[in-house]
């Protein structure tokens, strides 16, 4: 919607520019064609006006409509660049820069008005002064921010600008409602909807547009399993947005210079300072290496499993034999694997076992046990 509006605005501006250019060129045509021809009227409209609209307005509008996508793309790139730079700057630097820019523009406006009476160059001097003094204002204010804030902190109405207030703002600056980015795997997994329903995940949930496109691509796959997974993911998003009424936001930003979806997720996390929710082990590690916080659903699942200590007794159903000789394998209700030493002969039976050790791995928790000896 914004792109269409910008394209329409650029088209209108180009048409107006074409009219202005043609309006200046048409008087020159009087030296080539007769001036009477330009004053011929049709329904009260002169030939000069018709030429202005046809060759100026129409041509300018068509040109503006055709080149608008290029300008819009460059505008978004510039916007993202400015946003990335501002996100990397501390809040006090941004505030100091804004104050410096305002002061620089005020001074340039006052000085520039004195040059307006000068012929030819007078009207260009204020623009030049605005650029120079605005840039100087930003740089000087950022470099002298400590002195500026210490000076303003003396005012009774601005105690929060003091050094102590700055430290307190750092302590209180932890945003408990930080946005979370959902990746494709965690949406398809579906557990995120139930976790959000319990209230353990708060704040805004962001679904990037490139994740939606990947979900749609999976849902349109010729492979039945992939198609079902993609449709499940879209159903989960619809449920989160409508039934659970969660704060789900579709982010339209894309990074054309990056091809991998995982790399785009990490880049978006760096730009908007958001955490990524995933159950992809590789994405988890790569994101952490690049300074992006990650919430792993699998780690959460392992964390909430019941704690089992060596020496505890439990009753399990042995379902199959293990990898090693004589071993049997059982499972808890939450899917935790229990390797029963000497349990092969109890396959298909419910037996009491004694926990000997617990192994925690990246893939989950594994319990080792042996049959309980009945006295």
C-alpha positions as CSV (number, residue, x, y, z in Angstrom):
1,X,0.0,0.0,0.0
2,X,2.8,2.4,0.9
3,X,4.7,1.5,-2.3
4,X,1.6,2.2,-4.4
5,X,1.1,5.6,-2.7
6,X,4.7,6.6,-3.2
7,X,4.5,5.5,-6.9
8,X,1.4,7.7,-7.4
9,X,3.1,10.6,-5.6
10,X,6.2,10.3,-7.8
11,X,4.1,10.1,-10.9
12,X,2.2,13.3,-10.0
13,X,5.4,15.2,-9.1
14,X,7.0,14.1,-12.4
15,X,3.9,15.2,-14.3
16,X,4.1,18.6,-12.6
17,X,7.8,18.9,-13.4
18,X,7.0,18.0,-17.0
19,X,4.4,20.8,-17.2
20,X,6.9,23.3,-15.7
21,X,9.6,22.4,-18.2
22,X,7.2,22.5,-21.2
23,X,5.8,25.8,-20.0
24,X,9.3,27.3,-20.3
25,X,10.1,25.6,-23.6
26,X,6.9,26.6,-25.4
27,X,7.7,30.4,-25.6
28,X,10.9,29.3,-27.4
29,X,8.7,27.6,-30.1
30,X,7.4,31.0,-31.1
31,X,10.8,31.6,-32.8
32,X,10.3,28.4,-34.9
33,X,6.5,28.4,-35.5
34,X,4.2,31.3,-35.7
35,X,2.9,32.8,-32.5
36,X,-0.6,32.7,-33.9
37,X,-0.4,28.9,-34.1
38,X,0.3,28.7,-30.3
39,X,-2.7,30.9,-29.6
40,X,-5.2,28.9,-31.6
41,X,-8.0,27.8,-29.2
42,X,-10.2,24.7,-29.0
43,X,-13.1,25.1,-26.7
44,X,-11.3,28.0,-25.0
45,X,-8.1,26.0,-24.6
46,X,-5.0,27.4,-26.4
47,X,-2.7,25.2,-28.4
48,X,0.2,26.1,-26.0
49,X,-1.8,24.7,-23.1
50,X,-2.6,21.5,-25.1
51,X,1.1,21.1,-25.9
52,X,2.0,21.6,-22.2
53,X,-0.4,18.9,-21.0
54,X,0.3,16.4,-23.8
55,X,4.1,16.7,-24.1
56,X,4.8,17.9,-20.6
57,X,2.4,16.5,-18.1
58,X,1.6,13.2,-19.9
59,X,5.3,12.5,-20.8
60,X,6.4,13.5,-17.3
61,X,3.8,11.4,-15.7
62,X,4.6,8.3,-17.8
63,X,8.3,8.7,-17.1
64,X,7.7,9.2,-13.4
65,X,5.5,6.0,-13.3
66,X,8.2,3.9,-15.0
67,X,11.1,5.1,-12.9
68,X,9.2,5.2,-9.6
69,X,10.0,1.5,-8.6
70,X,13.7,2.3,-8.9
71,X,13.5,5.4,-6.7
72,X,11.2,3.6,-4.2
73,X,13.7,0.7,-3.9
74,X,16.6,3.2,-3.3
75,X,14.5,5.0,-0.8
76,X,13.8,1.8,1.2
77,X,17.5,1.0,1.1
78,X,18.4,4.4,2.5
79,X,15.7,4.0,5.2
80,X,17.0,0.7,6.3
81,X,20.6,2.0,6.3
82,X,19.5,5.0,8.5
83,X,17.5,2.6,10.8
84,X,20.5,0.3,11.2
85,X,22.8,3.2,12.1
86,X,20.3,4.6,14.6
87,X,19.7,1.2,16.2
88,X,23.5,0.8,16.8
89,X,23.7,4.2,18.5
90,X,22.9,4.6,22.2
91,X,19.7,6.5,23.0
92,X,21.6,9.5,24.5
93,X,23.6,9.8,21.2
94,X,20.4,9.9,19.2
95,X,18.9,12.6,21.5
96,X,22.1,14.6,21.3
97,X,22.2,14.4,17.5
98,X,18.6,15.5,17.2
99,X,19.3,18.5,19.4
100,X,22.4,19.4,17.5
101,X,20.6,19.1,14.2
102,X,17.8,21.4,15.4
103,X,20.3,24.0,16.6
104,X,22.3,23.9,13.4
105,X,19.2,24.3,11.2
106,X,18.0,27.3,13.3
107,X,21.4,29.0,13.0
108,X,21.6,28.3,9.3
109,X,18.1,29.7,8.8
110,X,19.0,32.9,10.6
111,X,22.3,33.4,8.7
112,X,20.8,32.3,5.3
113,X,18.2,35.0,5.3
114,X,20.9,37.6,5.2
115,X,22.2,36.2,1.8
116,X,18.8,36.2,0.1
117,X,19.1,39.7,-1.4
118,X,22.3,38.7,-3.3
119,X,21.5,38.0,-6.9
120,X,21.7,34.5,-8.4
121,X,23.7,32.8,-5.6
122,X,21.6,34.3,-2.7
123,X,18.8,31.6,-2.9
124,X,21.4,28.8,-2.8
125,X,23.4,29.9,0.2
126,X,20.7,29.0,2.8
127,X,20.6,25.4,1.5
128,X,24.4,25.1,1.6
129,X,24.4,26.5,5.2
130,X,21.7,24.1,6.3
131,X,23.7,21.1,5.1
132,X,27.0,22.3,6.6
133,X,25.7,23.6,10.0
134,X,23.2,20.7,10.3
135,X,26.1,18.2,9.9
136,X,28.3,20.1,12.3
137,X,25.5,20.4,14.8
138,X,25.0,16.6,14.9
139,X,28.7,15.8,15.2
140,X,29.5,18.4,17.8
141,X,26.5,17.5,19.9
142,X,27.3,13.8,20.0
143,X,30.9,14.5,20.9
144,X,30.0,17.0,23.6
145,X,26.9,15.0,24.8
146,X,28.2,14.5,28.4
147,X,28.8,18.2,28.9
148,X,25.4,19.1,27.3
149,X,23.5,16.6,29.5
150,X,25.4,17.7,32.6
151,X,24.4,21.3,31.8
152,X,20.8,20.5,31.2
153,X,20.6,18.3,34.3
154,X,21.0,21.4,36.4
155,X,17.5,22.4,35.4
156,X,14.9,21.1,37.9
157,X,12.6,19.9,35.2
158,X,15.2,17.6,33.6
159,X,16.8,15.6,36.5
160,X,16.7,12.4,34.3
161,X,19.4,13.9,32.1
162,X,22.0,13.7,35.0
163,X,24.7,11.1,35.1
164,X,22.9,9.3,37.9
165,X,19.7,9.4,35.9
166,X,21.5,8.0,32.9
167,X,22.7,5.0,35.0
168,X,19.2,4.4,36.4
169,X,17.8,4.5,32.9
170,X,20.3,1.7,31.9
171,X,19.1,-0.4,34.8
172,X,15.4,0.1,33.8
173,X,16.1,-0.2,30.1
174,X,15.5,-3.9,30.0
175,X,12.5,-4.3,27.8
176,X,10.5,-7.3,29.1
177,X,8.2,-6.9,26.1
178,X,11.0,-7.2,23.5
179,X,9.7,-8.4,20.1
180,X,10.2,-12.0,19.0
181,X,10.7,-13.2,15.5
182,X,9.1,-16.5,14.5
183,X,11.0,-18.7,12.1
184,X,9.5,-21.2,9.7
185,X,10.3,-24.4,11.7
186,X,8.7,-23.1,14.9
187,X,5.5,-22.1,13.1
188,X,5.1,-25.5,11.5
189,X,6.0,-27.2,14.8
190,X,2.9,-25.5,16.3
191,X,3.9,-25.7,20.0
192,X,4.5,-21.9,20.0
193,X,0.7,-21.3,19.9
194,X,0.2,-23.3,23.1
195,X,3.2,-21.7,24.8
196,X,1.9,-18.2,24.0
197,X,-1.6,-19.2,25.2
198,X,-0.2,-20.0,28.6
199,X,1.3,-16.4,28.8
200,X,4.9,-17.5,29.1
201,X,5.8,-15.6,25.9
202,X,4.7,-11.9,25.9
203,X,5.3,-8.9,23.6
204,X,4.9,-8.6,19.9
205,X,5.4,-11.7,17.7
206,X,6.9,-10.8,14.3
207,X,6.4,-12.9,11.2
208,X,8.7,-11.7,8.4
209,X,7.3,-11.6,4.9
210,X,10.0,-13.9,3.6
211,X,9.0,-16.5,6.2
212,X,5.4,-16.3,5.0
213,X,6.6,-16.7,1.4
214,X,8.5,-19.8,2.4
215,X,5.4,-21.2,4.2
216,X,3.4,-20.6,1.1
217,X,6.0,-22.2,-1.1
218,X,6.0,-25.3,1.2
219,X,2.2,-25.4,1.1
220,X,2.2,-25.3,-2.7
221,X,4.7,-28.2,-2.9
222,X,3.9,-31.2,-5.0
223,X,5.1,-33.4,-2.1
224,X,2.2,-34.4,0.1
225,X,4.1,-34.3,3.4
226,X,5.6,-30.8,2.6
227,X,2.2,-29.5,1.5
228,X,0.6,-30.6,4.8
229,X,3.4,-29.1,6.8
230,X,3.1,-25.8,5.0
231,X,-0.7,-25.7,5.4
232,X,-0.3,-26.6,9.1
233,X,2.0,-23.6,9.6
234,X,-0.5,-21.2,7.9
235,X,-3.3,-22.7,10.1
236,X,-1.2,-22.1,13.2
237,X,-0.6,-18.5,12.3
238,X,-4.3,-18.0,11.6
239,X,-5.2,-19.5,15.0
240,X,-2.6,-17.3,16.8
241,X,-3.9,-14.2,15.2
242,X,-7.6,-14.8,15.3
243,X,-8.5,-17.4,18.0
244,X,-5.8,-16.6,20.5
245,X,-5.8,-12.8,19.7
246,X,-2.0,-12.6,20.0
247,X,-0.1,-9.5,18.9
248,X,1.2,-11.0,15.6
249,X,2.7,-8.5,13.2
250,X,3.7,-9.2,9.6
251,X,7.0,-7.4,8.9
252,X,7.4,-6.4,5.3
253,X,11.1,-5.9,5.3
254,X,13.2,-8.2,3.0
255,X,16.9,-8.3,2.3
256,X,17.3,-8.8,-1.5
257,X,21.1,-9.2,-1.1
258,X,20.7,-12.2,1.1
259,X,19.3,-15.5,-0.3
260,X,19.1,-17.8,2.7
261,X,16.0,-17.4,5.0
262,X,18.0,-18.2,8.1
263,X,20.5,-15.4,7.3
264,X,17.6,-13.0,6.7
265,X,16.1,-13.9,10.1
266,X,19.5,-13.1,11.8
267,X,19.8,-9.8,9.8
268,X,16.3,-8.8,10.8
269,X,17.0,-9.7,14.4
270,X,20.1,-7.4,14.3
271,X,18.2,-4.5,12.7
272,X,15.2,-4.4,15.1
273,X,17.0,-5.8,18.2
274,X,14.6,-8.7,18.5
275,X,14.9,-12.3,19.7
276,X,14.4,-15.3,17.3
277,X,12.1,-18.1,18.4
278,X,13.1,-21.4,16.7
279,X,13.6,-25.1,17.2
280,X,16.4,-25.3,14.6
281,X,19.7,-26.2,16.4
282,X,21.9,-24.8,13.6
283,X,20.1,-21.5,13.4
284,X,20.3,-21.3,17.2
285,X,24.1,-21.5,17.2
286,X,24.7,-19.3,14.1
287,X,22.4,-16.6,15.6
288,X,24.2,-16.6,18.9
289,X,27.6,-16.3,17.2
290,X,26.3,-13.1,15.5
291,X,24.9,-11.6,18.7
292,X,21.2,-12.3,18.2
293,X,19.4,-13.8,21.2
294,X,17.5,-17.0,20.5
295,X,14.6,-18.8,22.3
296,X,14.7,-22.5,21.4
297,X,11.5,-24.4,21.8
298,X,13.3,-27.7,22.2
299,X,15.4,-26.3,25.0
300,X,12.3,-25.1,26.7
301,X,10.7,-28.5,26.3
302,X,13.7,-30.2,27.9
303,X,13.8,-27.7,30.7
304,X,10.2,-28.4,31.8
305,X,10.6,-32.2,31.8
306,X,10.4,-33.8,35.2
307,X,13.8,-34.1,37.0
308,X,14.9,-37.6,37.4
309,X,17.8,-38.4,39.8
310,X,19.9,-41.6,40.0
311,X,18.5,-44.0,42.5
312,X,14.8,-43.2,41.8
313,X,12.4,-45.9,40.9
314,X,9.8,-45.9,38.2
315,X,7.5,-48.2,36.3
316,X,8.0,-48.3,32.5
317,X,6.7,-50.3,29.5
318,X,9.6,-51.8,27.4
319,X,8.7,-51.4,23.8
320,X,11.8,-52.6,21.8
321,X,15.4,-53.7,22.1
322,X,18.3,-51.2,22.4
323,X,21.5,-50.8,20.4
324,X,23.7,-52.6,22.8
325,X,23.4,-56.3,23.7
326,X,20.6,-57.1,26.1
327,X,19.3,-53.5,26.3
328,X,15.6,-52.6,26.2
329,X,14.1,-49.2,25.4
330,X,11.1,-47.5,27.0
331,X,9.6,-44.0,26.9
332,X,8.1,-41.6,29.4
333,X,4.8,-39.8,28.5
334,X,6.8,-36.7,27.5
335,X,8.9,-38.8,25.0
336,X,12.1,-39.1,27.1
337,X,14.0,-42.3,26.2
338,X,14.8,-44.8,28.9
339,X,17.5,-47.3,28.2
340,X,17.0,-50.4,30.4
341,X,20.1,-52.5,30.9
342,X,19.1,-56.1,30.5
343,X,15.6,-55.1,29.5
344,X,15.5,-57.0,26.2
345,X,13.9,-60.0,27.9
346,X,11.1,-57.8,29.2
347,X,10.0,-56.4,25.8
348,X,6.2,-56.0,25.8
349,X,6.1,-56.0,29.6
350,X,5.6,-53.3,32.3
351,X,8.5,-53.5,34.8
352,X,9.9,-51.6,37.7
353,X,13.3,-50.0,37.0
354,X,15.9,-48.2,39.1
355,X,17.5,-45.1,37.5
356,X,21.3,-45.4,37.3
357,X,22.3,-42.2,35.4
358,X,20.8,-39.4,33.4
359,X,22.5,-38.0,30.2
360,X,21.5,-34.5,29.0
361,X,22.3,-33.8,25.3
362,X,21.5,-31.1,22.8
363,X,18.8,-33.4,21.4
364,X,17.2,-34.0,24.7
365,X,17.4,-36.1,27.9
366,X,18.2,-39.8,28.1
367,X,17.8,-42.0,31.2
368,X,19.7,-45.2,31.9
369,X,18.2,-47.7,34.2
370,X,18.2,-51.3,35.2
371,X,15.4,-53.7,36.3
372,X,14.5,-53.4,39.9
373,X,15.4,-56.6,41.8
374,X,12.4,-58.0,43.6
375,X,13.3,-59.5,47.0
